[in-house]
Amino acid sequence: MSDTNDAFAPLDEWGDTAKPCEKHPRYTVTIDQVCPACNAEEDGHDVVAPEGREGIVYCKRCKCAEGTLPTNCPGIVVDQFAQEEIYHGQLDFINGQWVDVTVLEE
């Protein structure tokens, strides 16, 4: 069995404990997990699952996906440079403003 944090495992791998999300059926979650797409939508992201890439969380609004998704959606397209900083834990968009995460850690 794979890591229990793996929200994208086939249904039969977890047996009765896994089910497709009611709102995003492409995402399979266990009872104790939140669908990653639902979680992203709560933070303002306009989530889609790209065709052929089931399980990937992608925001149509900011064009970020997975590890490059900021905490909250900025509502604009995020350029590649900023996405790389988000991915490496240096930048985030929280409560309506861009935050230099490295300053918060000091």
C-alpha positions in Angstrom: 0.0 0.0 0.0 1.3 3.5 -0.8 1.8 6.4 1.6 -1.6 7.3 3.2 -1.0 10.9 2.1 -1.2 9.8 -1.5 -4.6 11.2 -2.5 -4.4 9.9 -6.0 -4.3 6.1 -5.5 -6.7 3.9 -7.3 -10.0 3.3 -5.5 -9.3 -0.4 -5.0 -6.0 0.2 -3.3 -7.7 1.5 -0.1 -10.8 -0.6 -0.4 -13.9 0.7 1.4 -12.0 3.7 2.9 -11.5 5.6 -0.3 -14.1 7.3 -2.4 -14.1 9.9 -5.2 -14.8 13.5 -4.1 -18.4 14.4 -4.8 -17.5 17.7 -6.3 -14.3 16.6 -8.1 -14.7 12.9 -9.0 -11.3 12.7 -10.6 -9.8 13.0 -7.0 -9.8 9.9 -4.8 -9.6 10.6 -1.1 -9.8 8.6 2.1 -12.1 9.4 5.0 -9.5 11.5 6.8 -8.4 13.5 3.7 -9.7 16.7 2.1 -9.8 16.7 -1.7 -6.9 18.8 -2.9 -9.1 20.6 -5.4 -11.7 21.5 -2.7 -8.9 22.8 -0.5 -7.5 25.0 -3.2 -11.0 26.3 -4.1 -11.4 27.4 -0.5 -8.4 29.6 -1.0 -9.9 31.3 -4.0 -8.4 29.1 -6.8 -10.5 28.3 -9.9 -9.5 24.6 -10.0 -9.6 22.3 -13.0 -8.1 18.9 -13.6 -6.3 19.0 -17.0 -7.4 16.3 -19.4 -5.1 13.3 -19.1 -3.5 14.7 -15.9 -6.1 13.5 -13.4 -5.1 14.2 -9.8 -3.3 17.5 -10.7 -4.6 20.6 -9.0 -4.4 23.5 -11.5 -5.8 27.0 -11.1 -7.3 28.5 -14.3 -7.1 32.0 -12.8 -3.4 32.2 -11.6 -2.1 29.4 -13.9 -0.3 27.7 -10.9 -0.4 24.0 -10.2 0.5 21.7 -7.3 3.7 22.9 -5.6 3.5 26.3 -7.2 0.0 27.1 -5.9 0.2 30.1 -3.5 -1.8 29.8 -0.2 -4.5 32.2 -1.7 -5.1 32.9 -5.3 -3.9 36.3 -6.3 -6.5 36.5 -9.1 -3.9 37.3 -11.8 -1.5 35.1 -13.8 1.6 34.3 -11.8 4.8 34.4 -13.9 7.3 31.5 -14.0 9.8 33.4 -11.8 7.3 33.9 -9.0 6.1 30.3 -9.4 9.6 29.0 -8.9 9.9 31.2 -5.7 6.6 29.8 -4.5 7.8 26.2 -5.2 11.0 26.8 -3.2 9.2 28.3 -0.2 10.5 31.8 -0.7 7.3 33.6 -1.8 3.6 33.2 -1.1 0.3 35.1 -1.6 -1.5 35.3 1.8 -4.5 37.5 2.7 -4.3 39.7 -0.4 -0.6 40.4 -0.5 2.7 38.9 -1.6 4.8 37.8 1.3 8.6 37.1 1.3 8.4 33.9 3.3 12.2 33.9 4.0 11.7 37.1 6.1 8.9 35.4 8.2 11.2 32.5 9.0 13.9 34.7 10.6 
